[in-house]
Amino acid sequence: MTRLISLAARAGRWALDWTKSIAVALVVWFLLSSFVVKAFHVTSGSMERTLLVGDFLFVNKLLYGAEIPLTKAHLPAIREPRVDEIIVVRSPIEDLTLLKRLVGLPGDVIAMRDGQLWRNGSPVVEPYVTLAATAPIVDSATLTRLRAWQLPYLVGGDPATYRPTLRTWGPLRVPPDSLMAMGDNRDDSFDSRFYGFIPRANLQGAPLFIYYSYDPSSWRPLPALAAVRWGRFFRAPF
């Protein structure tokens, strides 16, 4: 009888120790994912060739000031974002997390002429950008929405005759506490050109490196195992 009580006590202590270990692990995981690093899965081609569908990234949340869960407050930023960096942001119009290229900071004057990006009066060298051979066809309703959101930020020119397209627009001045971001695959990216500037508070972080990658369009069965892109592992996207 005494032996049975002893065994039961040991089992109880074992269960308690495991419960404590799991609780500590959950707390550590919550703190890390909330404030330090989070995983991101690339599901669209808007950043090709820089990032591919099927890439899995770790995102540095501390860099620009991690958002405190259940609040709109942020921790102090290690540094402010810089133009031409890849950033992770919360969409201003839907419940999505986006991966884009930062092209404009508050006060910058941004324009595009025939697919060439201009910033503060100078052309921007963008070797990572992909443009299709011909400009995409955009319906009139979309072009009307582009013009409507851009007009209040237009610098110079005649608002009455301003007719922006996806490849020719601006110049626009980025307002305070706002960012402008676009995908590297310019003709296949739903970005700031469509929905406007992104609040600085929506900035989530910056990618650290690719920790896993596979080709989801592969003909092989179970592409996550059979079509692994080994050469992309631990690559830091720029």
N, C-alpha and C positions, 0 to 999 in steps of 0.2 A: 504493500500500500504506500509506504514511504517512498519507495522507488518510483511509483507511478506519479506521485505528487511532485517529486524532483524533476521527472521528465516533462511534466506539464509546465512546471515553472521555467525550465530551460526553453521549451517551445514558445512560451509567452514572451520571454526576453528576446528570443530570436526574431519573433514576429514584430516586437516593438522596435528592435534595432533596424530591421529592414524597412519598417514604416518611416522611421526617422531618416534613414538614408534616402528613400524615395522622395520624402518631403523636401529635404535639402537639395536634392538634384533638381526637383521641379522649381524651387525658388531660384537656384542658380540659372537654370535654363530661362526662366521668365525674365530675370534681370539682364542676362546677356542679350536675349532677343529683343528686349524693349529698349535698351540703352547702348549696346555695344555693336552687335552684328546681327544681321538677319539674312536669310536665304532669299534669292530671287530667281525665278525661272523665266527665261525669255520665250515668249509664246507668239510673238509677231515678228515680221521681217522689217520693221521700221528702222532698225539700226544696222542692217546689213550694209557693208561687209564687215563692219567692226564687231558686231555681235550677231550670232546666228540663232535661229529657232532651235531649241534644244540645248542651249547653253544654260548652265546653272551657276549662279554667282553668289559670292558673299558680299554683302553691302556694309560699308562702314557707316554706322548711324551716329557716332560721336562727332565726326568731322565738322558738320555744320550745326550741331546742337540737337541731340535726340529729343523727340517729343515725349513728354511724360504721359503715360497711359491714363485714359479717362479725363484728361485735361487738355487745354490748348496751350499749355506752357511748355517751354523748351529749356533744356540744359544749356549752359553757355557754350558757344561754338568754339572749336579749336581754331578755326579760321573761317573767313567768308568764302563763298564760292567764287570761282574765276571763270571768265569766258573760255569757251572751247573745251571745257571739261565735260565728261559724261556724268549726268546726275540722275538720281532716282527721286521722283516727285509723286505726290498724290494729285490725281487729275482734278482740275477745278470744276468739272461738270458732271463727273460720275464717280462711282465707287471703284476706282482702279488705281493701281500703282504703275507708273510709267517710267521707262528708261529712255532718256533723250540727251541731246547735246545742248549745253547752255550756250546761247548765242548773244544774249543781251542782259546787261545788269541795269539797275536803276540809273537813269540819266543818259544811257547810251542811245544813240540815234541809229536805228537799224533799217535797212532797205534791201531789196533784192531786185536785180535787173537781169532778165533773161537767165535766171538760175544762179547768178553770181551774187553771193551775199556781200553786203557793204556794212561796215560799222564805223560810225563817226567819220564818214567821208572817205574811208579807205577800203579797198577790196580785201576780203578775208581769204587767206589761203586755207583751203579745206581739202587736203588730199584724201580724206576718208569718205568724202561725199560721193554718192552714186546718183546719177541722173539718167533717166531713160532717153532713148534716141529722139523721141518726140514728147512734147509736153502733154500731160494728162488732160483729158476732156473733163471739164467741170460744169455741172448744171448751173443754170441761172440763179436758182434759189440759194445755192451755196455761195456763189459770188456776191449775191446781195448781202448775205450774212457777214462775209468777209469785210465788205465795205462798211457795213453798219458799225461793227466793233472797232474798226481801224480809224474811222473819221475823227473821233475825239483826240487821237494821239498823232494826227498827221502834222508833219513839220513842213511848212511851205506848200506851194502848189495851190491849185484851185479845188476846193472840196466839191464844187458842182460838177467838175469833169473827172474827178478821181474814180478810176475803175480798176481796182486791184485784181490780179490773178494769183495763182499759186507760185508762179515764177517771177512775177513782177509786181512789187508793192512797195509802199512806203515813200519817203522815210517816215518812220514812227519813233517817237521818243518813249522809252520805257519809263513808266511812272514809279514813284517811290515804293519801296517794299514789294517790288514785283520782279519777275524774271521772264525772259523769252527763251523758249527751247524748241528745237526741231529735231527730227530724226535724220540720221545720216543717209538713209535711203529716201531722199527727198520726195520722190514721186509716189511713195507708198507709205507715207507717215501721216497719221492724224495727230497734229501738234498745234503749237501756238498760232499758226497761220489761220486755223479754223476757229479755235475757241478763245483766243486772246491770251493776255499775259497770265502768268501763274503767280499766286501770292507767295511771298518768301516763306511764309509759315508752312506751306505745303512741301517744302524741301525735306526729303527723307534721308538722304545720304549720298554716298558715292561708291561705285563698285570697287572692290578690292582685287579679286581675281576669280577666274573660272575654276570651279572645283570639280565639275563633271560636265560632259557634253556628249550628245549622241545625235544622230540624224533621224528625226522622226518620219521623214519621207522615204526612208530606205525601203527597198523591196524585201529585205531580209525579215524573217519572222522574229518577233521580240527585238525590235531595233534598239531598245534601251540597253540590251546586252550584246546584240550582234553587230550594231552599227555605232560603236563608241568612237568618238573622235579623240583619240589619245593625245594627239598633238596639241590640243587646245587646253589640256589640263594645266592649271596653275598659271595661265596666261593672264596678265593684267591688261584690261582693255584701255585704249587711249583714243 
